[in-house]
Amino acid sequence: MRAIDVHTHPILRQDGRGQEGARQLIARARARGIEHVVALGDVLAYGRSPTEAQVRRTNDETAWLTREYPDYVTGFCYLNPTLGGRAVQREVERCVERGFRGIKLEIANNARDACMRPVMEAAERNGLVVLQHAWSMTKIRERSFHTDPEDVATLALNFPSVKIIMAHLTGCGVRGVLAVKDCANVVIDTSGAAPEAGIIEYAVEQLGAERVLYGSDVPIRDFAVALARITGSRLDAVTQRKILYENARRLLRLP
């Protein structure tokens, strides 16, 4: 079955393989039948709040991937919203010129913070999708910079015209599905922690198949396991095809 992976990090400094590691990852993706990947950058290479220069360096690596694999890799522009509106705008313009189709946000701040406004306005102005890291983190008291599902819902309600991918279905769980259920501009990717029986089916039941996208989070996770979350579920073939391929193709406006 065809697949588009909306959540990958092909270059990670910690593994020391750089561009060669990215080539190996792309080869593994193709071997698994994945027809396209979204590259999000090495978003924690410089800690949770990188400088403007470090953000540029991360996006330059993604740009190399999109040049190396122009028909296979879509780039998302990694941003640190706490750097301010001017820095955000400069980097978004730079990434849009390179053909990036989305914005990637990690843990520099919480998605409900005021510094998100320039990011979301830039996304709206340029027609970009926003992929927001999210996880059920309240219990460990890191919500000042970690985004919980309810924070994604707040962001979505404040900017209803921007399409948002809430990352990590199995990190957000049932709580996450319910938090964004009434936010029509939010979809969820299937990446996250260890597979959990029934969570994919529950997300489809509550949100509809059109609001669930396949994502792996490789190389932190594994392609085979990530794909099996969907192919090993009780969902019918038509629904699986939507999650694995059709929803992402439509969202990213791919041929």
Disulfide bonds with the S-S distance in Angstrom:
none
